[in-house]
């Protein structure tokens, strides 16, 4: 990926489910709503019984590797999910920005038995990019 490549958005849902198939079914509506393509499903039951993670990917239409573009992608996605999500903080340390929504009641409105969401924007930094410092951006 170069500096002009589209940023990738990864949305990971932690969900209470019996197996991979039920985790996929639980996340189907969210995947359709956000236009996401499921890329991985993992069994987290060694940490918590009946726990699965499902990660989906989607393009963003944004390009660049800098803090503003990365943070904007995550912030815009949170707003897209609704006002309850838009209040969550976005952290950034290029080449990624992220936000964690650890509110089972809120996440459960999107995904039955959903517990947490991790939203990440990723980019490859150009070779000649200056050094970056981590920042936290409020919405």
N, C-alpha and C positions, 0 to 999 in steps of 0.2 A: 504494500500500500504506500502511495506517495502522499505529499502534502496536499494534493488536490483530490485525494480519494474521499469517498463518502464515509462519514463516521458510522460505526456499527453500534447499535443499541442492543444490549443483552438484558433480558428480564428474567430473573430467576425467582421462582415461587417455591416456597417450602410449604408442603401440604400434607395433611393427615390422609393417608390412603392405604389400602390393603396391598396393592401391587402396582406395577408400572401402568397397566391398562387403566386402573381406576384413577391414578394420578393424571394420566392424559385426559380422561373424560372430565375430571374436575377442572382442568385448565382449558378445555376446548373453547368455552365462551370468551375467556380473556384473550386467547390466541386469535380468535376471529375478530374480536373488538379492536385489537391493536395491530392487526395485520402481521402477527409474528409467525415465524417458522420454527417449530420445535427442533432443537439441535442436540439436546441431551436430557436424559431422565436418569436420576440416580437414587439408589436406595440409601437413606440416611438412618435406617432403623438400628444400626449399631450405636448411634448417639441417642436416639429416641424411638421406641417401638412404633411402627406404623407411620414413619416419617419418610417422605420422598421429596426430592427436589426436581424441578423441571425448568430447563432453561430454553428460552426462545430468543430468536434474533430477528431484527428488522433493520432496514436501512433508515436513514434519518433525513436525507436531503441536505445535511450540513457537511461542510468540509473544514479541514484545518486541524491542527494539533494543539492549539493554544488553550489556555484556561477558559477564556470566554466562550469559545465554540463548544468545548466539551461540557462545561457546566450548563450552558443554554440547552443542549440536547436533553440532559437529564431533567432539568427544571421544566422544560416544555412538556416532557412526557408525564411528569407528576401532575401538572396542570390538566393534561388530557384525561387523566384518571379521575379527577374531580377535586373539589375544594379541600376535602379532608387530606388529600395527598400533597397538595401544593404547599402546605406548611412545613414539610420535612426539609431538613438541611441537605445541601449538596456539598460534598467534599471533592477536591480536585488535586491530583498529582499527576500531571501529564506523563504518560500518554493516556490516562484514564480519569474519569470523573464518576462519582457514584453517590447513591443515596440508599439508605436502608429504612424500610417501613416495617417496624416490629410492633404491629398492632393487630392482633388476631381478629378483633371485632371489625376493624376497617378492611383488612385484607379479605376477611370472610365474606364481605359484600361483593367482592369481585370473583372469588374462587371459593366454592364450598369447602370447608375445612382448611382454608388457607391460613397460614400462620405468619409468614414474613415474605416480604418482597425485597429483592436486591436489584436495583436498576443501575447499569453501568454503560458508559459510553467509552469506546475505545478508538484510538488512532495510532498509526505509526508515526513517530517523530521523524522529521527530515534529519539527515546526517549532520547538517550544520546548525541545528537548533541550539540556542543558548541554554544554559542550565536553568532548571525551574525549581521553584520551591512549592511545597504543598500549600494549598489554601483551602479555606472553608468559606462557602458562599451562602449567605442567607437569601431566601426567596423574597 
